[in-house]
Amino acid sequence: MDQGSKPEQDEELRKQKRLKELRRARNRLFVCFWTFPVYVLAVMQVLETGNETTLIMFAYMALYAGFGANLATKRCPQCHEQYFVKSFFLNPFRSQCAHCALALKQEESLGA
């Protein structure tokens, strides 16, 4: 009886680990998004001093593109389709898989 539940437990642990990876990837993109005002202020400061902003612009764009590409390629642990992409566009605000509706955060009971 325990042997039958062991593969199910392993599969559930793998699913939870993949969901945690999805949440981390989304959080990285959101951190990049929410720090955009800091980036704008930094560019303004650099421009005021008369220096070039090419390096800081390319670094920020590369970081943003890397996080976006990472998020777009993440697969759902249940249906193995792209979690945040339905057809073509990335939607990082999804809380469920675009294909099978697997929740990003599992509901936890308060009583147990």
TIKE-112541 format. One record per residue (C-alpha): z, y, x; residue in one letter. Coordinates in steps of 0.001 Angstrom, whole numbers. Example, Ala and Ser with C-alpha at 12.3 -4.5 7.8 and 13.67 -1.06 7.14 Angstrom:
{up:7800&north:-4500&east:12300&residuo:A}
{up:7140&north:-1060&east:13670&residuo:S}
This chain:
{up:0&north:0&east:0&residuo:M}
{up:812&north:2393&east:2865&residuo:D}
{up:-2450&north:1444&east:4587&residuo:Q}
{up:-4444&north:2593&east:1558&residuo:G}
{up:-2752&north:5983&east:1480&residuo:S}
{up:-3039&north:6574&east:5247&residuo:K}
{up:-6790&north:7417&east:5198&residuo:P}
{up:-6228&north:9643&east:2161&residuo:E}
{up:-3428&north:11462&east:3972&residuo:Q}
{up:-5597&north:11868&east:7074&residuo:D}
{up:-8445&north:13225&east:4962&residuo:E}
{up:-6099&north:15686&east:3233&residuo:E}
{up:-4760&north:16851&east:6608&residuo:L}
{up:-8324&north:17367&east:7872&residuo:R}
{up:-9173&north:19342&east:4743&residuo:K}
{up:-6102&north:21558&east:5149&residuo:Q}
{up:-6940&north:22126&east:8810&residuo:K}
{up:-10525&north:23156&east:7922&residuo:R}
{up:-9251&north:25497&east:5190&residuo:L}
{up:-6900&north:27086&east:7727&residuo:K}
{up:-9882&north:27585&east:10080&residuo:E}
{up:-11802&north:29230&east:7226&residuo:L}
{up:-8898&north:31612&east:6517&residuo:R}
{up:-8607&north:32517&east:10209&residuo:R}
{up:-12336&north:33200&east:10506&residuo:A}
{up:-12222&north:35425&east:7429&residuo:R}
{up:-9145&north:37263&east:8714&residuo:N}
{up:-10907&north:38003&east:12016&residuo:R}
{up:-13814&north:39597&east:10184&residuo:L}
{up:-11457&north:41589&east:7961&residuo:F}
{up:-9514&north:42865&east:10993&residuo:V}
{up:-12791&north:44037&east:12475&residuo:C}
{up:-13707&north:45670&east:9160&residuo:F}
{up:-10358&north:47415&east:8649&residuo:W}
{up:-10260&north:48732&east:12239&residuo:T}
{up:-13563&north:50561&east:11746&residuo:F}
{up:-11793&north:53939&east:11326&residuo:P}
{up:-10118&north:53396&east:14710&residuo:V}
{up:-13541&north:52667&east:16186&residuo:Y}
{up:-14968&north:55877&east:14684&residuo:V}
{up:-12073&north:57910&east:16115&residuo:L}
{up:-12568&north:56322&east:19537&residuo:A}
{up:-16288&north:57145&east:19494&residuo:V}
{up:-15516&north:60735&east:18457&residuo:M}
{up:-13054&north:61088&east:21346&residuo:Q}
{up:-15557&north:59682&east:23828&residuo:V}
{up:-18285&north:62013&east:22527&residuo:L}
{up:-15973&north:65047&east:22781&residuo:E}
{up:-15386&north:64328&east:26461&residuo:T}
{up:-19145&north:64172&east:27032&residuo:G}
{up:-19270&north:60487&east:27975&residuo:N}
{up:-21710&north:57876&east:26713&residuo:E}
{up:-20721&north:55680&east:23794&residuo:T}
{up:-23275&north:52939&east:24398&residuo:T}
{up:-20808&north:50412&east:25805&residuo:L}
{up:-18192&north:50842&east:23084&residuo:I}
{up:-20871&north:50711&east:20367&residuo:M}
{up:-22462&north:47535&east:21689&residuo:F}
{up:-19061&north:45903&east:22171&residuo:A}
{up:-17980&north:46666&east:18600&residuo:Y}
{up:-21320&north:45580&east:17125&residuo:M}
{up:-21268&north:42349&east:19147&residuo:A}
{up:-17705&north:41623&east:18040&residuo:L}
{up:-18547&north:42315&east:14394&residuo:Y}
{up:-21762&north:40252&east:14555&residuo:A}
{up:-19974&north:37373&east:16261&residuo:G}
{up:-17216&north:37260&east:13654&residuo:F}
{up:-19762&north:37559&east:10829&residuo:G}
{up:-21958&north:34771&east:12200&residuo:A}
{up:-18895&north:32583&east:12739&residuo:N}
{up:-17803&north:33107&east:9139&residuo:L}
{up:-21297&north:32542&east:7740&residuo:A}
{up:-21613&north:29169&east:9459&residuo:T}
{up:-18252&north:27777&east:8334&residuo:K}
{up:-18642&north:24726&east:6104&residuo:R}
{up:-16578&north:23615&east:3145&residuo:C}
{up:-14451&north:20548&east:3947&residuo:P}
{up:-15197&north:19083&east:516&residuo:Q}
{up:-18933&north:19579&east:-135&residuo:C}
{up:-20008&north:20467&east:3450&residuo:H}
{up:-22046&north:23476&east:2288&residuo:E}
{up:-21542&north:26999&east:3643&residuo:Q}
{up:-18233&north:28123&east:2174&residuo:Y}
{up:-18879&north:31880&east:1914&residuo:F}
{up:-22683&north:31842&east:1460&residuo:V}
{up:-24245&north:30930&east:-1896&residuo:K}
{up:-27930&north:31471&east:-1148&residuo:S}
{up:-28506&north:34113&east:1507&residuo:F}
{up:-25770&north:36747&east:1651&residuo:F}
{up:-22314&north:36342&east:3165&residuo:L}
{up:-19473&north:37154&east:771&residuo:N}
{up:-16173&north:37138&east:2711&residuo:P}
{up:-14223&north:38160&east:-407&residuo:F}
{up:-14629&north:34718&east:-2003&residuo:R}
{up:-11433&north:32807&east:-2624&residuo:S}
{up:-13317&north:29631&east:-3596&residuo:Q}
{up:-16238&north:27716&east:-2126&residuo:C}
{up:-19568&north:29136&east:-3293&residuo:A}
{up:-20747&north:25619&east:-4200&residuo:H}
{up:-17868&north:23364&east:-5289&residuo:C}
{up:-15157&north:25991&east:-6050&residuo:A}
{up:-12603&north:24507&east:-3605&residuo:L}
{up:-9809&north:27076&east:-3369&residuo:A}
{up:-9202&north:28664&east:23&residuo:L}
{up:-5446&north:28628&east:-634&residuo:K}
{up:-3905&north:25644&east:-2341&residuo:Q}
{up:-1461&north:26330&east:-5148&residuo:E}
{up:2054&north:25320&east:-4219&residuo:E}
{up:4677&north:24440&east:-6770&residuo:S}
{up:7797&north:26580&east:-6783&residuo:L}
{up:10132&north:23833&east:-7961&residuo:G}
{up:9527&north:21139&east:-5379&residuo:A}
